[in-house]
Amino acid sequence: MRLRHGPVAHAWRSLLYRLPKVDLHRHLEGSLRLSTLVEIARDHQIHLGLDADLEALLRFTASEPASFQRFLSRFQLLRLFYASQEAIRRMAYEAVVDAALDRVRYLELRFNPAALAQARGFHLEEVIEWVLDSVAQAQQRFNIQVRLILTIVRGEDPKIAWQIARLAVAHRPHGIVALDLAGDELCESATELVPVFQWAREQGLFLTVHAGEIGPSANIRHAILVMGAHRIGHGIQAIHDSDVLELIRERNVPLEICPTSNLQTGAVASFRHHPLPDLYRLGLKVTLNTDDPSVSDTKLTDEYLFAMAGMGLHWQDLLRILENAAEAAFLSPEERRILIQRLRQEIQAIGRKKAKEEVEGAKSGQVAPFSPFLPSGC
């Protein structure tokens, strides 16, 4: 995207990369390395057709028409690659590593165990354990804290949904913290899944529901009042409904917003038209996330850059949004406090270093064109 390029964007991106970050909405299935998929296709003889370009099949490009259905179709293709225990373990490990390399300090990684299991007839419990084990290994080796969310898609067989919910509860001690409802909110109903989510909440799991991305704001109301959602995935259609905006504000329900994904699904026409700044200024607890970094060809650093360069948010706005994410994390109050303290300490350290660099630059006549840390008068 053009917003990534140019000297100003480059300077800001360098600074934003250094920022410690929190990603609350990232799908494992949308976080797979292209190079890994190439190797899996070779090792497992996955044939995509003559002259198939895997990158073109996987990644959504700027020249491609925005479409929710086209975006979802990527995940049907990706099911071909959940070919073995080794492949799934590697995907989970690399997804965490890639987040850590983008300086994501806290990640909530969600995945659909039914999708991983059904591809090759694995059991739900074993794929969950493979992911848990690989994520634990990545956490030990890299500077990142991870919690997991199990996804159930709209239209899922209720028997499978109940199995996933029970497994989520059983694995709470091992790092599974929530259930997620995803899928096609335009064409699939969530009615049969409501008891599953209500039960899961009663058992102590957090809930997040994809709603109001492409579908109407009424889906957000249903997610909060009927399903009991603690957070809303996307939720950007709330901007068109003052009653839903008030509900979100009154209940202090965080919104997991993913700008690049929203463009590619057709939920918004451009970054300039994205409602994130308006939702933020209305006092809603908005957060910035990646959704599907491999499909969207993005990183969380990019999402922060797009919010600044494409939507007009400022450095202090981004810091507030980052703190929103930490406050909305599916952690205990004490764990949240520690996370927020850690982020603040890292940001202060970046500020001291950046301010020193800019003061030295000012003395030599080489001040950067923007200086969020430079004290006035220098």
FENRA-V770167 format. One line per field, one symbol per residue. ss: DSSP state (h for helix, s for strand, l for the rest). phi: phi as a letter, one per 40 degrees, with the letter a starting at -180 (. if undefined). burial: b if it has 9 or more other ideal C-beta (glycine too) atoms within 8 Angstrom, else e. A space follows every 50 residues. Layout:
# FENRA-V770167
ss=???
phi=???
burial=???
This chain:
# FENRA-V770167
ss=lhhhllhhhhhhhhhhhhllssssssshhhlllhhhhhhhhhhlllllll lllhhhhhlllllllllhhhhhhhhhhhhhhlllhhhhhhhhhhhhhhhh hllsssssssslhhhhhhlllllhhhhhhhhhhhhhhhhhhlllssssss sssllllhhhhhhhhhhhhhlhhhlsssssssllllllllhhhhhhhhhh hhlllssssssllllllhhhhhhhhhhlllsssslhhhhhlhhhhhhhhh hllsssslhhhhhhllllllhhhllhhhhhhllllsssllslhhhhlllh hhhhhhhhhlllllhhhhhhhhhhhhhhllllhhhhhhhhhhhhhhhhhh hhhhhhhhhhhhhlllllllllllllll
phi=.cccbhccccccccccccccbbbcbacdcbbccdccccccdccbfcbbhc fcbcccccccbcccccaccccccdcccccccccadcccccdccccccccc ccgccbbbbbacccccccdbgccdcccccccdcccccccccbcabbbbbc cbcdgcddccccccccccccbdcbhcbabbbbhcccbbcbdccdcccccd ccchccbbbcagcbcccdccdccccbcgccbbcggccdccbcccdccccc cfccbccbdcdccccgcbcacccccdccccccgcccbbacgbdcccfabc dcccccccccbgcbdccccccccdccccccbcdcccdccccccccccccc ccccccccccccccgbcccaacbcccgc
burial=eebeeeebbbbbbebbbebbbbbbbbbbbbbbebebbbebbeebebebee eeebeebbbbeeebeebbebbbebbebbbbbbbeeebbbbbbbbbbbbbb ebbbbbbbbbbbbbbbbbbeebebebbbebbbbbbbbbbeebebebbbbb bbbbebebebbbbbbebbbebbeebbbbbbbbbbbeebebeebbebbbbb beeebbbbbbbbbbbebbbbbbbbeebbbbbbbbbbbbbebeebbebbbe eebbbbbbbbbbbbbbbbeebeebbbbebbeeebbbbbbbbbbbbbebeb bbbbbbbbbbbebeeebbbbbbbbbbbbbbbeeebbeebbebbeebbeeb beebbeebbebbeeeebeeeeebbeeee
